[in-house]
């Protein structure tokens, strides 16, 4: 299906809390976007700009959080669940050296904002993500992704006169089986089921189900769930991973520890939070 679309990533400044992301998006796409395009935006970038972030160092880890970080993450994941889920050796090596102290803060936030099944995951627990963020900050999932997408679509139409879809997407995976779509993360778009936290991840990975990025909201004329997921997949593939897919990759990029990345470092990375996707049929008209 990907051959039916063409995509282009659009660069913007790195967004920090309170930045005017709408203005940046309008300026970035004005010479590229056309009627009928899908303008896709990274949830993490939007959530950061909206100030939807937490400094995990302000939390007080519970015994449960410390147990998960010290034992579940360093023993159960690398030696039992990692092989079951067909994780890469590089990922399993990271898990064996999972930082119990820093990790306990992260697990505490997952327990507070989500639930136990989300906290038992090894990454993006309940949609919480620390990659491409500095120090001990992490980004929370959007609670109002439909509203954000609709407002942005309205501004694109008002300022540029273009009739488009606006989709907010996340790198967390949606798994598909015979037309049934499910994801471990909360609050996906309608038509995708949020099930079981870590259990959904294990099932999807163990069975090697088709996995693609997750659309959280699509503003515009109605499209099928399947097309929305495919659009999210293309956007994720086109965008790349900024400073790194994980906090470990990000730290390696800057040759520092996972809590020593700064705003200034991130500001130097090429950021592509916007991807414009166009149906081939549009280009043939």
KOLMARPA-425385 format. One record per residue (C-alpha): residue number from 1; x, y, z; residue in one letter. Coordinates in steps of 0.5 Angstrom, whole numbers, plus 500, padded with zeros to 3 digits. Layout:
BEGIN
node nr: NUM&X: X&Y: Y&Z: Z&rest: a
...
This chain:
BEGIN
node nr: 1&X: 500&Y: 500&Z: 500&rest: x
node nr: 2&X: 506&Y: 505&Z: 501&rest: x
node nr: 3&X: 507&Y: 505&Z: 494&rest: x
node nr: 4&X: 500&Y: 509&Z: 493&rest: x
node nr: 5&X: 503&Y: 515&Z: 497&rest: x
node nr: 6&X: 509&Y: 520&Z: 497&rest: x
node nr: 7&X: 512&Y: 523&Z: 503&rest: x
node nr: 8&X: 517&Y: 529&Z: 505&rest: x
node nr: 9&X: 519&Y: 530&Z: 512&rest: x
node nr: 10&X: 519&Y: 538&Z: 514&rest: x
node nr: 11&X: 524&Y: 541&Z: 518&rest: x
node nr: 12&X: 522&Y: 546&Z: 524&rest: x
node nr: 13&X: 526&Y: 548&Z: 530&rest: x
node nr: 14&X: 526&Y: 544&Z: 536&rest: x
node nr: 15&X: 520&Y: 545&Z: 540&rest: x
node nr: 16&X: 521&Y: 547&Z: 547&rest: x
node nr: 17&X: 515&Y: 548&Z: 552&rest: x
node nr: 18&X: 511&Y: 554&Z: 550&rest: x
node nr: 19&X: 514&Y: 555&Z: 543&rest: x
node nr: 20&X: 509&Y: 557&Z: 538&rest: x
node nr: 21&X: 508&Y: 550&Z: 534&rest: x
node nr: 22&X: 503&Y: 552&Z: 530&rest: x
node nr: 23&X: 506&Y: 558&Z: 527&rest: x
node nr: 24&X: 513&Y: 554&Z: 526&rest: x
node nr: 25&X: 508&Y: 548&Z: 522&rest: x
node nr: 26&X: 505&Y: 554&Z: 518&rest: x
node nr: 27&X: 511&Y: 557&Z: 516&rest: x
node nr: 28&X: 515&Y: 550&Z: 514&rest: x
node nr: 29&X: 509&Y: 547&Z: 510&rest: x
node nr: 30&X: 507&Y: 553&Z: 506&rest: x
node nr: 31&X: 511&Y: 552&Z: 500&rest: x
node nr: 32&X: 510&Y: 545&Z: 500&rest: x
node nr: 33&X: 503&Y: 543&Z: 502&rest: x
node nr: 34&X: 497&Y: 542&Z: 497&rest: x
node nr: 35&X: 490&Y: 540&Z: 498&rest: x
node nr: 36&X: 488&Y: 533&Z: 500&rest: x
node nr: 37&X: 495&Y: 532&Z: 503&rest: x
node nr: 38&X: 496&Y: 529&Z: 510&rest: x
node nr: 39&X: 500&Y: 533&Z: 515&rest: x
node nr: 40&X: 502&Y: 529&Z: 520&rest: x
node nr: 41&X: 505&Y: 531&Z: 527&rest: x
node nr: 42&X: 509&Y: 527&Z: 532&rest: x
node nr: 43&X: 505&Y: 527&Z: 538&rest: x
node nr: 44&X: 512&Y: 527&Z: 542&rest: x
node nr: 45&X: 514&Y: 534&Z: 539&rest: x
node nr: 46&X: 507&Y: 537&Z: 540&rest: x
node nr: 47&X: 506&Y: 534&Z: 547&rest: x
node nr: 48&X: 513&Y: 538&Z: 549&rest: x
node nr: 49&X: 511&Y: 544&Z: 546&rest: x
node nr: 50&X: 505&Y: 544&Z: 550&rest: x
node nr: 51&X: 509&Y: 543&Z: 556&rest: x
node nr: 52&X: 506&Y: 536&Z: 557&rest: x
node nr: 53&X: 513&Y: 534&Z: 561&rest: x
node nr: 54&X: 515&Y: 532&Z: 567&rest: x
node nr: 55&X: 522&Y: 532&Z: 571&rest: x
node nr: 56&X: 522&Y: 525&Z: 574&rest: x
node nr: 57&X: 527&Y: 527&Z: 579&rest: x
node nr: 58&X: 521&Y: 531&Z: 583&rest: x
node nr: 59&X: 518&Y: 524&Z: 584&rest: x
node nr: 60&X: 519&Y: 519&Z: 590&rest: x
node nr: 61&X: 520&Y: 512&Z: 588&rest: x
node nr: 62&X: 516&Y: 507&Z: 591&rest: x
node nr: 63&X: 518&Y: 500&Z: 593&rest: x
node nr: 64&X: 514&Y: 497&Z: 587&rest: x
node nr: 65&X: 517&Y: 502&Z: 583&rest: x
node nr: 66&X: 524&Y: 500&Z: 585&rest: x
node nr: 67&X: 523&Y: 493&Z: 585&rest: x
node nr: 68&X: 521&Y: 493&Z: 578&rest: x
node nr: 69&X: 527&Y: 497&Z: 576&rest: x
node nr: 70&X: 532&Y: 493&Z: 579&rest: x
node nr: 71&X: 529&Y: 486&Z: 578&rest: x
node nr: 72&X: 524&Y: 486&Z: 573&rest: x
node nr: 73&X: 527&Y: 490&Z: 568&rest: x
node nr: 74&X: 534&Y: 487&Z: 569&rest: x
node nr: 75&X: 532&Y: 480&Z: 570&rest: x
node nr: 76&X: 526&Y: 478&Z: 567&rest: x
node nr: 77&X: 526&Y: 482&Z: 561&rest: x
node nr: 78&X: 533&Y: 481&Z: 558&rest: x
node nr: 79&X: 533&Y: 473&Z: 560&rest: x
node nr: 80&X: 526&Y: 471&Z: 559&rest: x
node nr: 81&X: 521&Y: 476&Z: 556&rest: x
node nr: 82&X: 526&Y: 479&Z: 551&rest: x
node nr: 83&X: 528&Y: 472&Z: 547&rest: x
node nr: 84&X: 520&Y: 471&Z: 547&rest: x
node nr: 85&X: 519&Y: 478&Z: 544&rest: x
node nr: 86&X: 525&Y: 477&Z: 539&rest: x
node nr: 87&X: 528&Y: 483&Z: 541&rest: x
node nr: 88&X: 535&Y: 485&Z: 538&rest: x
node nr: 89&X: 541&Y: 483&Z: 542&rest: x
node nr: 90&X: 543&Y: 491&Z: 543&rest: x
node nr: 91&X: 536&Y: 492&Z: 546&rest: x
node nr: 92&X: 537&Y: 486&Z: 551&rest: x
node nr: 93&X: 544&Y: 488&Z: 553&rest: x
node nr: 94&X: 541&Y: 495&Z: 554&rest: x
node nr: 95&X: 536&Y: 492&Z: 559&rest: x
node nr: 96&X: 541&Y: 488&Z: 562&rest: x
node nr: 97&X: 544&Y: 494&Z: 565&rest: x
node nr: 98&X: 538&Y: 498&Z: 566&rest: x
node nr: 99&X: 539&Y: 503&Z: 571&rest: x
node nr: 100&X: 536&Y: 501&Z: 577&rest: x
node nr: 101&X: 536&Y: 508&Z: 581&rest: x
node nr: 102&X: 534&Y: 513&Z: 575&rest: x
node nr: 103&X: 529&Y: 507&Z: 572&rest: x
node nr: 104&X: 525&Y: 507&Z: 579&rest: x
node nr: 105&X: 523&Y: 514&Z: 578&rest: x
node nr: 106&X: 521&Y: 512&Z: 571&rest: x
node nr: 107&X: 517&Y: 506&Z: 573&rest: x
node nr: 108&X: 514&Y: 511&Z: 579&rest: x
node nr: 109&X: 511&Y: 516&Z: 574&rest: x
node nr: 110&X: 508&Y: 510&Z: 570&rest: x
node nr: 111&X: 505&Y: 507&Z: 576&rest: x
node nr: 112&X: 502&Y: 514&Z: 578&rest: x
node nr: 113&X: 500&Y: 516&Z: 571&rest: x
node nr: 114&X: 498&Y: 509&Z: 568&rest: x
node nr: 115&X: 498&Y: 502&Z: 571&rest: x
node nr: 116&X: 502&Y: 496&Z: 573&rest: x
node nr: 117&X: 501&Y: 493&Z: 566&rest: x
node nr: 118&X: 504&Y: 499&Z: 563&rest: x
node nr: 119&X: 509&Y: 500&Z: 568&rest: x
node nr: 120&X: 512&Y: 493&Z: 567&rest: x
node nr: 121&X: 513&Y: 495&Z: 559&rest: x
node nr: 122&X: 521&Y: 496&Z: 558&rest: x
node nr: 123&X: 519&Y: 503&Z: 554&rest: x
node nr: 124&X: 514&Y: 508&Z: 553&rest: x
node nr: 125&X: 510&Y: 505&Z: 559&rest: x
node nr: 126&X: 503&Y: 508&Z: 558&rest: x
node nr: 127&X: 506&Y: 513&Z: 552&rest: x
node nr: 128&X: 511&Y: 516&Z: 557&rest: x
node nr: 129&X: 517&Y: 517&Z: 553&rest: x
node nr: 130&X: 524&Y: 520&Z: 555&rest: x
node nr: 131&X: 528&Y: 520&Z: 548&rest: x
node nr: 132&X: 529&Y: 527&Z: 545&rest: x
node nr: 133&X: 528&Y: 530&Z: 552&rest: x
node nr: 134&X: 534&Y: 533&Z: 556&rest: x
node nr: 135&X: 536&Y: 531&Z: 563&rest: x
node nr: 136&X: 531&Y: 527&Z: 567&rest: x
node nr: 137&X: 525&Y: 530&Z: 563&rest: x
node nr: 138&X: 520&Y: 525&Z: 560&rest: x
node nr: 139&X: 514&Y: 527&Z: 555&rest: x
node nr: 140&X: 507&Y: 525&Z: 557&rest: x
node nr: 141&X: 501&Y: 522&Z: 552&rest: x
node nr: 142&X: 496&Y: 527&Z: 550&rest: x
node nr: 143&X: 490&Y: 527&Z: 553&rest: x
node nr: 144&X: 486&Y: 532&Z: 547&rest: x
node nr: 145&X: 490&Y: 529&Z: 541&rest: x
node nr: 146&X: 483&Y: 530&Z: 537&rest: x
node nr: 147&X: 482&Y: 537&Z: 539&rest: x
node nr: 148&X: 490&Y: 539&Z: 538&rest: x
node nr: 149&X: 489&Y: 536&Z: 531&rest: x
node nr: 150&X: 482&Y: 539&Z: 529&rest: x
node nr: 151&X: 485&Y: 546&Z: 531&rest: x
node nr: 152&X: 491&Y: 545&Z: 527&rest: x
node nr: 153&X: 487&Y: 543&Z: 521&rest: x
node nr: 154&X: 483&Y: 549&Z: 522&rest: x
node nr: 155&X: 489&Y: 554&Z: 522&rest: x
node nr: 156&X: 492&Y: 551&Z: 516&rest: x
node nr: 157&X: 486&Y: 552&Z: 512&rest: x
node nr: 158&X: 485&Y: 559&Z: 515&rest: x
node nr: 159&X: 492&Y: 561&Z: 514&rest: x
node nr: 160&X: 494&Y: 557&Z: 507&rest: x
node nr: 161&X: 487&Y: 556&Z: 504&rest: x
node nr: 162&X: 489&Y: 548&Z: 504&rest: x
node nr: 163&X: 484&Y: 543&Z: 505&rest: x
node nr: 164&X: 488&Y: 537&Z: 509&rest: x
node nr: 165&X: 488&Y: 532&Z: 514&rest: x
node nr: 166&X: 492&Y: 533&Z: 520&rest: x
node nr: 167&X: 494&Y: 527&Z: 523&rest: x
node nr: 168&X: 498&Y: 526&Z: 530&rest: x
node nr: 169&X: 502&Y: 520&Z: 530&rest: x
node nr: 170&X: 506&Y: 516&Z: 535&rest: x
node nr: 171&X: 512&Y: 511&Z: 534&rest: x
node nr: 172&X: 509&Y: 506&Z: 539&rest: x
node nr: 173&X: 506&Y: 500&Z: 535&rest: x
node nr: 174&X: 499&Y: 498&Z: 533&rest: x
node nr: 175&X: 499&Y: 490&Z: 532&rest: x
node nr: 176&X: 494&Y: 488&Z: 527&rest: x
node nr: 177&X: 491&Y: 481&Z: 526&rest: x
node nr: 178&X: 485&Y: 480&Z: 521&rest: x
node nr: 179&X: 483&Y: 487&Z: 521&rest: x
node nr: 180&X: 483&Y: 487&Z: 529&rest: x
node nr: 181&X: 488&Y: 493&Z: 531&rest: x
node nr: 182&X: 491&Y: 493&Z: 538&rest: x
node nr: 183&X: 496&Y: 497&Z: 541&rest: x
node nr: 184&X: 499&Y: 497&Z: 548&rest: x
node nr: 185&X: 499&Y: 505&Z: 549&rest: x
node nr: 186&X: 493&Y: 509&Z: 551&rest: x
node nr: 187&X: 488&Y: 513&Z: 547&rest: x
node nr: 188&X: 489&Y: 511&Z: 540&rest: x
node nr: 189&X: 484&Y: 513&Z: 535&rest: x
node nr: 190&X: 478&Y: 510&Z: 534&rest: x
node nr: 191&X: 478&Y: 503&Z: 531&rest: x
node nr: 192&X: 485&Y: 501&Z: 535&rest: x
node nr: 193&X: 484&Y: 498&Z: 541&rest: x
node nr: 194&X: 488&Y: 500&Z: 547&rest: x
node nr: 195&X: 489&Y: 493&Z: 551&rest: x
node nr: 196&X: 493&Y: 490&Z: 556&rest: x
node nr: 197&X: 499&Y: 494&Z: 557&rest: x
node nr: 198&X: 505&Y: 490&Z: 557&rest: x
node nr: 199&X: 501&Y: 484&Z: 555&rest: x
node nr: 200&X: 499&Y: 487&Z: 548&rest: x
node nr: 201&X: 506&Y: 488&Z: 547&rest: x
node nr: 202&X: 508&Y: 481&Z: 548&rest: x
node nr: 203&X: 503&Y: 478&Z: 544&rest: x
node nr: 204&X: 504&Y: 482&Z: 538&rest: x
node nr: 205&X: 511&Y: 481&Z: 538&rest: x
node nr: 206&X: 511&Y: 474&Z: 540&rest: x
node nr: 207&X: 506&Y: 472&Z: 534&rest: x
node nr: 208&X: 510&Y: 477&Z: 530&rest: x
node nr: 209&X: 504&Y: 480&Z: 528&rest: x
node nr: 210&X: 504&Y: 486&Z: 523&rest: x
node nr: 211&X: 506&Y: 492&Z: 527&rest: x
node nr: 212&X: 506&Y: 499&Z: 525&rest: x
node nr: 213&X: 506&Y: 506&Z: 528&rest: x
node nr: 214&X: 500&Y: 509&Z: 532&rest: x
node nr: 215&X: 495&Y: 514&Z: 529&rest: x
node nr: 216&X: 492&Y: 518&Z: 535&rest: x
node nr: 217&X: 488&Y: 523&Z: 532&rest: x
node nr: 218&X: 486&Y: 524&Z: 525&rest: x
node nr: 219&X: 482&Y: 531&Z: 523&rest: x
node nr: 220&X: 479&Y: 531&Z: 516&rest: x
node nr: 221&X: 474&Y: 527&Z: 512&rest: x
node nr: 222&X: 473&Y: 520&Z: 515&rest: x
node nr: 223&X: 478&Y: 515&Z: 513&rest: x
node nr: 224&X: 479&Y: 508&Z: 514&rest: x
node nr: 225&X: 483&Y: 505&Z: 520&rest: x
node nr: 226&X: 487&Y: 501&Z: 516&rest: x
node nr: 227&X: 489&Y: 508&Z: 512&rest: x
node nr: 228&X: 490&Y: 512&Z: 518&rest: x
node nr: 229&X: 495&Y: 506&Z: 521&rest: x
node nr: 230&X: 499&Y: 506&Z: 514&rest: x
node nr: 231&X: 499&Y: 514&Z: 514&rest: x
node nr: 232&X: 502&Y: 513&Z: 521&rest: x
node nr: 233&X: 507&Y: 508&Z: 519&rest: x
node nr: 234&X: 509&Y: 512&Z: 513&rest: x
node nr: 235&X: 510&Y: 518&Z: 517&rest: x
node nr: 236&X: 514&Y: 514&Z: 522&rest: x
node nr: 237&X: 519&Y: 511&Z: 517&rest: x
node nr: 238&X: 520&Y: 518&Z: 513&rest: x
node nr: 239&X: 521&Y: 522&Z: 520&rest: x
node nr: 240&X: 527&Y: 518&Z: 523&rest: x
node nr: 241&X: 529&Y: 518&Z: 530&rest: x
node nr: 242&X: 532&Y: 525&Z: 531&rest: x
node nr: 243&X: 537&Y: 524&Z: 537&rest: x
node nr: 244&X: 536&Y: 517&Z: 537&rest: x
node nr: 245&X: 530&Y: 512&Z: 538&rest: x
node nr: 246&X: 531&Y: 511&Z: 545&rest: x
node nr: 247&X: 534&Y: 514&Z: 551&rest: x
node nr: 248&X: 540&Y: 510&Z: 550&rest: x
node nr: 249&X: 541&Y: 512&Z: 543&rest: x
node nr: 250&X: 540&Y: 519&Z: 545&rest: x
node nr: 251&X: 546&Y: 519&Z: 550&rest: x
node nr: 252&X: 550&Y: 515&Z: 545&rest: x
node nr: 253&X: 549&Y: 520&Z: 540&rest: x
node nr: 254&X: 552&Y: 526&Z: 545&rest: x
node nr: 255&X: 557&Y: 521&Z: 548&rest: x
node nr: 256&X: 554&Y: 523&Z: 555&rest: x
node nr: 257&X: 550&Y: 519&Z: 560&rest: x
node nr: 258&X: 542&Y: 518&Z: 559&rest: x
node nr: 259&X: 541&Y: 524&Z: 564&rest: x
node nr: 260&X: 546&Y: 529&Z: 562&rest: x
node nr: 261&X: 543&Y: 531&Z: 555&rest: x
node nr: 262&X: 541&Y: 538&Z: 555&rest: x
node nr: 263&X: 537&Y: 543&Z: 551&rest: x
node nr: 264&X: 542&Y: 546&Z: 547&rest: x
node nr: 265&X: 545&Y: 539&Z: 545&rest: x
node nr: 266&X: 538&Y: 537&Z: 542&rest: x
node nr: 267&X: 537&Y: 544&Z: 539&rest: x
node nr: 268&X: 543&Y: 542&Z: 535&rest: x
node nr: 269&X: 540&Y: 536&Z: 532&rest: x
node nr: 270&X: 536&Y: 536&Z: 525&rest: x
node nr: 271&X: 528&Y: 536&Z: 527&rest: x
node nr: 272&X: 523&Y: 533&Z: 523&rest: x
node nr: 273&X: 517&Y: 533&Z: 527&rest: x
node nr: 274&X: 512&Y: 534&Z: 521&rest: x
node nr: 275&X: 511&Y: 529&Z: 515&rest: x
node nr: 276&X: 507&Y: 531&Z: 509&rest: x
node nr: 277&X: 504&Y: 525&Z: 505&rest: x
node nr: 278&X: 500&Y: 525&Z: 499&rest: x
node nr: 279&X: 496&Y: 520&Z: 495&rest: x
node nr: 280&X: 499&Y: 518&Z: 488&rest: x
node nr: 281&X: 492&Y: 519&Z: 485&rest: x
node nr: 282&X: 493&Y: 527&Z: 487&rest: x
node nr: 283&X: 499&Y: 527&Z: 483&rest: x
node nr: 284&X: 496&Y: 524&Z: 477&rest: x
node nr: 285&X: 490&Y: 529&Z: 477&rest: x
